[in-house]
């Protein structure tokens, strides 16, 4: 499965209650690829708000039996 995620420096972005938070990967907001336009809007807004090194990343999840 491939998802979109926004990264700022070494941390990730969580969008909650109209606020952007810097978090670790396990708390980050993730989006399906069909929401690319929403993710790009968030990226633009983050840059305007002064977040550093903001970029969209592809998160690849795999499932394996234990």
N, C-alpha and C positions, 0 to 999 in steps of 0.2 A: 504494500500500500504506500502511496506517495501523497504527502500532505505539504502544505505551505506553512512556513513559520517565519517570524521576523526576529532578526538578531540585532543587537546594539552592543558593539564591542564584544566582550566575552559572555554577556548575559542575553536573555531572551525577553520578549515583550508579552505581557498579559494585558488584554484589553477588558476592563471590567468597570461597570457603572460609569461609562464615559470617561474613564481615566486610564492612562498608560502606566504600567508598573514594570520595573526591571526585576526579573525573576530567574530562577534556575530552569532548566529544560522541563522538568517534571510539572511545572506550574504554568508553562507558556500556553498562549492561545494558538491553536492550530486550525487550519482551514483546508477544505478540499480545493482541488485545482479550478473548479468552476467558480470559485469566489476570488479569482485573481484580481478583479477590479476593486473589490473591497480591500484586499491586502495592499494593493498599490496606493489606495487612498490613505490607509493607515500609515504606510511608509512615508508618504509625502507630509502628512500631518506631524509625524514624529520628527522629521527633519526641520520643519518650521518651528517646533517647540524646543529645538536645541539638543535633541538626542544625537549622540555621536556614533559614527560608523554604522549607520542603519542600513540593513540590506535584507532582502527576501532570500530565504534558503528553502531548498527542497528537503523535507524530512522523509526518509525511507524507512518504513517499518517492515520487519519480517517476523513471521511466526514460526517457531520450531518446537517440536516435542521435547520434553525434558526426559 
